[in-house]
Amino acid sequence: TTTVMATRYQDELSRGINNGTAILSNIYHPIDRPQQYINSPNVLRVSESELSGVALTDTMSMLDDRFQLTLGVRRQDIESRNYSAAGAVSSKYKDNATTPLVGVVVKPWEDVSLYYNYVEGLSKGDIAPGTAANAGETFAPYESKQHEIGVKYEHGTFMTTLALFQIEKPSGEVAADNVFSVQAEQRNRGIELSMFGEVAPGTRLMGGVTLLDGELTDSATKANRGNKPVGVPDVQANLWAEWDTPWLEGFTLTGGAIYTDSQYVNQANTQELSSWTRFDAGARYATKIEGRPTTFRATVQNVFDREYWSGVASYGAFSPGYPRTLQLSATVDF
């Protein structure tokens, strides 16, 4: 089987910064203060990127598909530009790379597959966070390398996968002078277990757990070498369930939980976000309206309205978790 794929992606980063009187508060015990009046900021273009690529892969099968070999090659082009406050191009990067892809699948038994894949990729460079002196600056593209080896078991509606992986890539960091630059290397190793299937008639479970071992293998700051990278938790897990109710055909109850372990917010590993668990619940109803398949969905995210930081958006920028939120949707097939 031969596959050809072409992609193109463009983005633009514009930023306007609000400045006001600092308020020392806490997400768990907020301080009530009168709302400040802050002038609307000037929203300036900071950087933009263009990514394009073409990939060619070919899969060869032998021994009644019990052995499959996939070989591929990908050509990627990346161009990024940084802009000054006056709107002029202050710096730009343009790079390209031709990278390989290798995949092997062996099926010793009908329900079991052993696999290995290796892929290299060219990614757009890191962007300096808003807290850095050079906020918004985009750095040169970099190449990442990923190895993955695993086993997959599939029988009927049940499937489970156990995988070991390693990802290596450059890593940016903020130096003592508060200037962000790409002067470190990061390696993430992990093991991931995932599963999906019907455990009883009308009852389905899906979920997984990932154990991560992230490490700054190199850094311009000697004390940071061997530390954990920013925003890489040791454990991530989720579990979801669906139950088709017997009293109303097409009506399904859903629910689940997401867990994320604590994660550091700086390379020195002196500050971290606490671990958190979120519970969601919902329902969906599948029917037909005038012969057209229609599905109604209702979901409550963060059922217990827990206050938490969900993760690190960038160095020094944290993302708050969703408060209790009701989502309603409907889809119609034509």
C-alpha positions as CSV (number, residue, x, y, z in Angstrom):
1,T,0.0,0.0,0.0
2,T,1.4,3.4,-1.0
3,T,0.3,6.6,0.5
4,V,1.1,10.2,-0.5
5,M,0.1,13.1,1.8
6,A,0.6,16.9,1.6
7,T,0.0,19.4,4.4
8,R,0.2,23.1,4.9
9,Y,-0.2,25.2,8.1
10,Q,0.0,28.9,8.9
11,D,-0.3,30.8,12.1
12,E,0.2,34.3,13.4
13,L,0.8,35.4,17.0
14,S,-0.4,38.8,18.1
15,R,-0.1,40.0,21.6
16,G,-1.5,42.9,23.7
17,I,-0.4,43.1,27.3
18,N,-2.6,44.6,30.0
19,N,-0.9,46.3,32.9
20,G,-2.6,47.1,36.3
21,T,-2.0,47.1,40.0
22,A,-0.7,43.8,41.2
23,I,-3.2,41.9,43.5
24,L,-1.7,39.1,45.6
25,S,-4.4,36.4,45.7
26,N,-4.9,32.7,45.5
27,I,-7.0,30.5,43.3
28,Y,-8.2,28.5,46.3
29,H,-8.8,31.5,48.6
30,P,-9.4,34.5,46.2
31,I,-9.3,38.1,47.6
32,D,-12.2,40.3,46.7
33,R,-11.0,43.6,45.2
34,P,-12.8,46.3,43.3
35,Q,-12.5,45.8,39.5
36,Q,-9.7,47.8,38.0
37,Y,-10.1,49.9,34.9
38,I,-7.4,49.0,32.4
39,N,-7.0,50.6,29.0
40,S,-7.3,48.3,26.0
41,P,-3.8,47.4,24.9
42,N,-2.3,47.8,21.4
43,V,-2.4,44.3,19.9
44,L,0.8,44.0,17.8
45,R,1.9,41.2,15.5
46,V,4.7,39.3,17.2
47,S,5.5,36.4,15.0
48,E,4.2,34.2,12.2
49,S,5.0,30.7,10.9
50,E,4.4,28.7,7.8
51,L,4.8,24.9,7.7
52,S,4.4,22.7,4.7
53,G,5.3,19.1,3.9
54,V,5.0,16.1,1.6
55,A,5.2,12.5,2.8
56,L,5.4,9.2,0.9
57,T,5.0,5.9,2.7
58,D,4.8,2.3,1.4
59,T,3.7,-0.7,3.4
60,M,4.7,-4.2,2.4
61,S,3.0,-7.3,3.8
62,M,4.2,-10.9,3.9
63,L,3.2,-14.3,5.5
64,D,-0.6,-13.5,5.2
65,D,-0.1,-10.1,6.7
66,R,1.6,-11.5,9.8
67,F,4.6,-9.3,8.9
68,Q,4.3,-5.8,7.8
69,L,7.1,-3.3,7.0
70,T,6.4,0.4,6.4
71,L,9.0,2.7,5.0
72,G,8.5,6.4,4.4
73,V,10.1,9.7,3.8
74,R,8.9,13.2,4.6
75,R,10.0,16.6,3.3
76,Q,9.2,19.5,5.6
77,D,9.7,23.2,5.1
78,I,9.3,25.7,7.9
79,E,9.6,29.5,7.8
80,S,9.1,31.8,10.8
81,R,9.4,35.6,11.2
82,N,9.6,37.8,14.2
83,Y,8.4,41.4,14.2
84,S,9.5,44.5,16.0
85,A,7.0,46.9,17.7
86,A,7.2,49.0,14.5
87,G,5.9,46.1,12.5
88,A,9.2,45.4,10.7
89,V,10.8,41.9,10.5
90,S,13.4,41.7,13.2
91,S,14.6,38.2,12.5
92,K,13.5,35.2,10.5
93,Y,14.3,31.5,10.2
94,K,13.8,29.2,7.2
95,D,14.7,25.6,7.2
96,N,13.8,22.3,5.6
97,A,14.5,18.6,6.3
98,T,14.0,15.3,4.8
99,T,13.3,12.7,7.5
100,P,12.7,9.0,7.6
101,L,9.8,6.9,9.0
102,V,10.2,3.1,9.7
103,G,7.5,0.8,11.1
104,V,7.4,-2.9,11.7
105,V,4.5,-5.0,12.8
106,V,4.7,-8.8,13.6
107,K,1.6,-10.9,14.5
108,P,2.7,-14.1,16.2
109,W,-0.9,-14.9,17.0
110,E,-4.2,-13.7,15.5
111,D,-5.1,-11.4,18.4
112,V,-1.6,-10.1,19.2
113,S,0.6,-7.7,17.3
114,L,4.1,-6.6,18.2
115,Y,5.3,-3.3,16.7
116,Y,8.1,-0.8,16.5
117,N,8.3,2.5,14.8
118,Y,10.8,5.3,14.5
119,V,10.1,8.8,13.2
120,E,12.0,12.0,12.9
121,G,10.2,15.4,12.4
122,L,11.0,19.0,11.9
123,S,9.0,21.3,14.2
124,K,8.7,25.1,14.4
125,G,10.9,26.6,17.1
126,D,9.9,27.4,20.6
127,I,8.3,30.8,21.3
128,A,9.6,32.9,24.2
129,P,6.9,33.2,26.9
130,G,5.2,36.4,27.9
131,T,7.2,36.7,31.1
132,A,10.6,36.7,29.3
133,A,12.4,39.9,28.3
134,N,12.1,38.7,24.6
135,A,8.5,37.7,24.9
136,G,7.0,36.3,21.6
137,E,10.3,35.7,19.8
138,T,10.2,32.5,17.7
139,F,13.4,30.4,17.5
140,A,14.8,28.3,14.7
141,P,13.1,25.1,13.8
142,Y,14.4,21.9,15.3
143,E,14.4,18.2,14.7
144,S,12.9,15.7,17.1
145,K,13.3,11.9,17.3
146,Q,10.8,9.4,18.5
147,H,11.1,5.6,19.2
148,E,8.1,3.5,20.2
149,I,7.8,-0.3,20.8
150,G,4.7,-2.0,22.0
151,V,2.2,-4.9,21.9
152,K,-1.4,-4.7,21.0
153,Y,-4.1,-7.2,21.9
154,E,-7.4,-7.1,20.1
155,H,-10.3,-9.6,20.5
156,G,-13.8,-8.8,19.4
157,T,-14.7,-5.4,20.7
158,F,-11.9,-5.3,23.3
159,M,-8.5,-3.8,22.5
160,T,-5.6,-2.9,24.8
161,T,-2.1,-1.6,24.0
162,L,1.1,-1.4,26.0
163,A,3.8,0.8,24.6
164,L,7.3,2.1,25.6
165,F,8.5,5.3,24.0
166,Q,11.2,7.9,24.0
167,I,11.2,11.4,22.5
168,E,14.3,13.6,22.2
169,K,14.2,17.3,21.4
170,P,15.8,20.7,22.1
171,S,14.3,22.6,24.9
172,G,14.1,26.3,25.6
173,E,14.8,27.9,29.0
174,V,14.8,31.3,30.7
175,A,18.3,32.3,31.8
176,A,19.3,34.4,34.8
177,D,18.9,37.6,32.7
178,N,15.3,36.7,32.0
179,V,16.0,36.1,28.3
180,F,14.5,33.0,26.8
181,S,16.7,30.9,24.5
182,V,17.0,27.3,23.2
183,Q,20.0,26.1,25.1
184,A,18.9,22.8,26.6
185,E,18.0,19.3,25.5
186,Q,15.0,17.3,26.8
187,R,14.3,13.6,26.8
188,N,10.9,12.1,27.7
189,R,10.7,8.3,28.3
190,G,7.5,6.6,29.2
191,I,5.2,3.6,29.3
192,E,1.6,3.9,28.2
193,L,-1.3,1.4,28.8
194,S,-4.6,2.0,27.1
195,M,-7.7,-0.1,26.6
196,F,-11.2,0.1,25.1
197,G,-14.0,-2.4,24.9
198,E,-17.3,-3.7,26.0
199,V,-17.0,-5.4,29.4
200,A,-20.7,-6.4,29.5
201,P,-23.6,-6.0,27.2
202,G,-24.3,-2.3,26.8
203,T,-21.4,-1.3,29.1
204,R,-18.1,0.1,27.6
205,L,-14.9,1.2,29.3
206,M,-12.1,3.2,27.8
207,G,-9.1,4.7,29.4
208,G,-5.4,4.6,30.0
209,V,-2.4,5.5,32.1
210,T,0.9,7.0,31.1
211,L,4.0,7.0,33.3
212,L,6.6,9.6,32.2
213,D,10.2,10.1,33.0
214,G,11.2,13.5,31.7
215,E,14.7,14.8,32.0
216,L,16.7,17.8,31.0
217,T,19.7,15.9,29.7
218,D,21.6,19.1,28.9
219,S,21.3,22.8,29.9
220,A,23.4,26.0,29.8
221,T,22.6,26.2,33.5
222,K,24.6,23.5,35.1
223,A,22.3,23.2,38.1
224,N,19.3,22.4,35.9
225,R,20.9,19.3,34.3
226,G,19.1,16.2,35.3
227,N,16.0,18.1,36.4
228,K,12.5,17.5,35.1
229,P,11.3,19.6,32.2
230,V,8.6,22.2,32.6
231,G,5.0,20.9,32.3
232,V,5.8,17.1,32.3
233,P,3.9,15.2,35.0
234,D,5.1,11.8,36.2
235,V,1.6,10.2,35.8
236,Q,-1.4,10.9,33.6
237,A,-4.5,8.7,33.7
238,N,-8.1,8.7,32.5
239,L,-11.1,6.4,32.7
240,W,-14.4,6.7,31.0
241,A,-17.5,4.5,31.0
242,E,-20.7,4.3,29.0
243,W,-23.9,2.5,29.8
244,D,-26.8,2.0,27.4
245,T,-29.9,2.2,29.6
246,P,-32.4,-0.6,29.2
247,W,-35.5,1.6,29.8
248,L,-35.1,3.9,26.7
249,E,-33.5,2.7,23.5
250,G,-30.7,5.0,22.3
251,F,-30.3,6.7,25.7
252,T,-26.7,6.3,27.1
253,L,-25.2,7.6,30.4
254,T,-21.6,8.6,30.4
255,G,-19.0,9.5,33.0
256,G,-15.3,9.6,33.7
257,A,-12.3,10.9,35.5
258,I,-9.0,12.6,34.5
259,Y,-5.9,12.6,36.7
260,T,-2.7,14.6,36.2
261,D,0.2,14.4,38.5
262,S,2.1,17.5,39.8
263,Q,4.3,19.3,37.3
264,Y,7.1,21.8,37.6
265,V,6.8,25.3,36.3
266,N,10.5,26.1,36.1
267,Q,13.6,24.3,35.1
268,A,15.1,24.8,38.5
269,N,12.3,22.6,39.9
270,T,11.6,24.9,42.8
271,Q,8.0,25.6,41.9
272,E,5.3,23.2,40.9
273,L,1.5,22.8,40.3
274,S,-0.4,20.4,42.5
275,S,-1.8,17.2,41.1
276,W,-5.5,17.3,40.2
277,T,-8.5,15.0,39.5
278,R,-11.6,16.0,37.5
279,F,-14.9,14.2,37.3
280,D,-17.3,14.6,34.3
281,A,-20.8,13.1,33.8
282,G,-23.2,13.2,31.0
283,A,-25.7,11.5,28.7
284,R,-26.6,11.2,25.0
285,Y,-29.7,10.2,23.2
286,A,-29.5,8.8,19.6
287,T,-32.8,8.8,17.6
288,K,-34.1,9.6,14.2
289,I,-36.0,12.8,13.2
290,E,-37.8,12.5,9.9
291,G,-35.5,9.6,9.0
292,R,-32.3,11.4,9.8
293,P,-30.0,10.0,12.5
294,T,-29.9,12.6,15.3
295,T,-27.8,12.6,18.5
296,F,-28.4,14.9,21.5
297,R,-25.6,15.3,24.1
298,A,-25.3,16.8,27.5
299,T,-22.1,16.9,29.6
300,V,-21.2,18.4,32.9
301,Q,-17.5,19.0,33.2
302,N,-15.9,19.3,36.6
303,V,-19.0,17.9,38.5
304,F,-17.6,18.8,41.9
305,D,-16.5,22.3,40.8
306,R,-12.9,21.8,41.9
307,E,-10.5,24.7,41.6
308,Y,-7.2,23.8,40.1
309,W,-4.4,24.7,37.7
310,S,-4.7,22.3,34.8
311,G,-1.2,22.8,33.4
312,V,1.6,25.0,32.2
313,A,0.7,26.9,29.0
314,S,4.3,28.2,28.7
315,Y,7.1,29.1,31.1
316,G,5.4,31.1,33.9
317,A,1.9,31.0,32.3
318,F,-0.6,28.6,34.0
319,S,-3.9,27.4,32.7
320,P,-6.8,27.4,35.2
321,G,-9.1,24.3,35.1
322,Y,-12.6,24.6,33.8
323,P,-15.2,25.4,36.5
324,R,-18.4,23.3,36.6
325,T,-19.6,23.7,33.0
326,L,-22.7,22.4,31.2
327,Q,-22.3,21.6,27.5
328,L,-25.2,20.9,25.2
329,S,-25.0,19.8,21.6
330,A,-26.9,18.1,18.8
331,T,-25.8,16.5,15.6
332,V,-27.8,15.5,12.5
333,D,-26.6,13.2,9.7
334,F,-27.7,14.2,6.2
